[in-house]
Amino acid sequence: MQSHWEETLKVRAYDVDSNNRLKLSSVFNYMQDVASAHADNLNVGWKALQNENLFWVLSWVKIEFNNFPKFEDNIYIKTWPKGKHKLYALRDFILSEGNNKVFGKAASAWLLLNSQTKRINDLNKFLTNIPYSPNEHALNDLPEKINFENLKETTFPKQADYTDIDINEHVNNAKYIEYIQNCYDLDFHTKHRVKSLTMTFNSETKFGDRLEINKNLVDEHQHYIVALNQQNGRTIFQAIVNWVKT
């Protein structure tokens, strides 16, 4: 078992936007793939947990960016399990370009759920030999609630379609990032890039669920976005996005 895991990836044409910047949703897909590979190495990956009717879900994430790589750039993603906090398993990420130039840092918190009951499982029963690095931080942040008044400044309807659903039969976290990105028009994306994102994933979305996504401007650069399930009123996710002009 390896305490740290690193992979080299080449940015593909379908992973950049019209500004030739790596899309935020692509970053989440990359991080998820690297985390999954490391979990397999640690014997707590999808296949190992499937026999126990368990699976990982991302519950909280904070990520900060210095810039975004371009098409055909090589990037390096390093990740490690940092420890446990309450019911969460903590995992950090460092995202670099060539010459070890860091373009992003992330902290994340994961829950271990039972696939049949959807209840949270005790980490201590399954994470017995994990080589944690509790003093090594990409970002020194812990999971926290996002509290903002829902002003409903702009509302976007969205239905969870077939292409949104993952192997666990719910909407994947990277798809939620796409939902956020689609709250902005092309001109805004051309003139701005994400500086940081903090996000909580509160409830699952299944195929056919109808969502209401509300975008609220806290100020010019900070936006609060919340998604609600129209059928049961549950909060699906909350996000604070900080933007900078390009």
Stockholm file with secondary structure:
# STOCKHOLM 1.0

chainA/1-246         MQSHWEETLKVRAYDVDSNNRLKLSSVFNYMQDVASAHADNLNVGWKALQNENLFWVLSWVKIEFNNFPKFEDNIYIKTWPKGKHKLYALRDFILSEGNNKVFGKAASAWLLLNSQTKRINDLNKFLTNIPYSPNEHALNDLPEKINFENLKETTFPKQADYTDIDINEHVNNAKYIEYIQNCYDLDFHTKHRVKSLTMTFNSETKFGDRLEINKNLVDEHQHYIVALNQQNGRTIFQAIVNWVKT
#=GR chainA/1-246 SS CCSCEEEEEECCGGGBCTTSCBCHHHHHHHHHHHHHHHHHHTTCSHHHHHTTTEEEEEEEEEEEESCCCCTTCEEEEEEEEEEEETTEEEEEEEEECGGGCEEEEEEEEEEEEETTTCCBCCGGGTCSSCCCCTTCCSSCCCCCCCCCCCCCSEEEEEECCGGGBCTTSSBCHHHHHHHHHTTSCHHHHHHEEEEEEEEEECSCCCTTCEEEEEEEESSSSEEEEEEEETTTCCEEEEEEEEEEEC
#=GC SS_cons         CCSCEEEEEECCGGGBCTTSCBCHHHHHHHHHHHHHHHHHHTTCSHHHHHTTTEEEEEEEEEEEESCCCCTTCEEEEEEEEEEEETTEEEEEEEEECGGGCEEEEEEEEEEEEETTTCCBCCGGGTCSSCCCCTTCCSSCCCCCCCCCCCCCSEEEEEECCGGGBCTTSSBCHHHHHHHHHTTSCHHHHHHEEEEEEEEEECSCCCTTCEEEEEEEESSSSEEEEEEEETTTCCEEEEEEEEEEEC
//
